[in-house]
C-alpha cells in the first residue's frame, strides 16, 4: 500500500460525507446523519471554520479520515477533540488507522493541547482494542447528553 496523509480540502467534503454515512451505518445509526453537504462544507471551509481533518489516500482515493476540533475544558484547558475517525471497510486492519491516529496525536502535540479526547461505542471491540494499544483511558461513568435542533426550538 502507498498511503498518503494530507490535510482535507473543501473538494474532499463529498467523499468525507460518504465516509460519515458509512460510519453511521457501522454504528447502527444511519438516520442520525442529518447534516447537509452545504452545512458540512461551510463548517469546515466557510467564514468561521470549526473543524479540520486529515485524509488518508491511496492512488488519489480517500480511504479514511480523522476530523477534529478544539474543545475547551474548564478543568483541563484546550484539548483536541477527535469527532470522527474512520477507515473504509476494505482497508481496515492494514495500518491506515494507525497512521491517521498518530497524525492526529502529532497535531495535538504540535499545537500544545493539554490532551485529546474522543468517544467510542462500548460494543465496538475493534476500536476499543485499537485504543487500548495506545493505553488510552476509556471512561465508563459519563453519559452523553444532547438536544436536536428541533428540541432547541422548543425552548423560549
KAZIGI-V156988 format. One record per run of one state. SS is the DSSP state (a for helix, b for strand, c for the rest). FROM is the first residue (numbers start at 0). TO is the last residue. If there is no record, write none. Layout:
# KAZIGI-V156988
ss:SS from:FROM to:TO
ss:SS from:FROM to:TO
This chain:
# KAZIGI-V156988
ss:c from:0 to:1
ss:b from:2 to:6
ss:c from:7 to:8
ss:a from:9 to:25
ss:c from:26 to:28
ss:a from:29 to:31
ss:c from:32 to:35
ss:a from:36 to:44
ss:c from:45 to:50
ss:b from:51 to:57
ss:c from:58 to:59
ss:b from:60 to:72
ss:c from:73 to:75
ss:b from:76 to:86
ss:c from:87 to:87
ss:a from:88 to:90
ss:c from:91 to:94
ss:a from:95 to:109
ss:c from:110 to:114
ss:b from:115 to:117
ss:c from:118 to:123
ss:a from:124 to:132
ss:c from:133 to:147
ss:a from:148 to:151
ss:c from:152 to:155
